[in-house]
Structures are given as C-alpha cells and as structure tokens.
Amino acid sequence: MSDLIQLRIGERPWLPTPTTESIEIFDRYDMPTSGLVRQGRKLFVFDCVEGHAMVGNVWIYAEVSEAEARLLQEAEGDDFVRLFESAFAGKDVMAVLAIDARVRSGSQVNSSTIARKGLMKAVFERLREGVEIAGETAKAMEQLVTC
C-alpha cells in the first residue's frame, strides 16, 4: 500500500479527492494553504510551498502518524514550525501543481532525491518532468485524431 496521498484531477488541493476529510487547517491565504487531512485510515499534512497568491501553485503532501498529527495539533509557535517541517523530512512526498485552485498534475518525489537536491529543487524538477510528459502525450493524441 502506498504512503502517498491519492489525488483526483480537478479537485481542490486542500481536499484532493471527494472523500478526503479535512481534520485541521493550520494556515490560509484566501484558501487553506497548510493543514491536516485524512484519507481512509491515513493522515497527511499538506503545504502550499509556492504561489500562494498566484493562479498556479505548488503543494506537497506527506503521510504522518496519529502521534505526529496530535503533536502538530497541540503545538504552537516555534514548536509548531519545527514539527511541521519535520513532518515532511526523510519521507517521499507527493508534489502537486494546481491551477486556479484545482489539482492539474501530481508526482511522487523520493526522499533520496529530496536529500540530494533539496525539497524545492526536487519538487520543481519532478513537476516539470510531468508537464513535459503531458505535453508529449497531448501531441501524440493530436496526431492520432488527425490520422
């Protein structure tokens, strides 16, 4: 079973499937930008890491345990910041590109790649690869249609 959050294209990044349950919103800027959600029995933290006030933005998600979630919910100030950042450390994350507050694409970013390149570089490279693949797929489909 995957440790990654499930996504559905077209959903809101803070509720990335119709069955995702919002547990707590930690921050918002015209929309929730960080928080805690549940999918089935799994808990995930999410964070909008780039583009809070832009049409396009980048989100990351990581699974957390019940204990980690409880600590996050109880923490304040610097303790919260430290715990929130550590919730993503050493884990594979799901990176998502959202446009107009809707999930458009997502891709797994391995913890080893994050350790080697840093979170933001690893996330942006992986999302760029996904956009390039989507572009190639669209061109191939156009060729099929025009045959």
Protein Blocks (a to p, Z undefined) as FASTA:
>chain_A
ZZbdcddehiafklmbfklccfbdfbdehiafbdcddehjbccddddfehklgmbdcddd
ddddfklmmmmmmpgcjllmmmmmmmmgopacdddddeehiafbdcdddfklmmmnopkl
mmmmmmmmmmmmmmmmmmmmmmmmmZZ
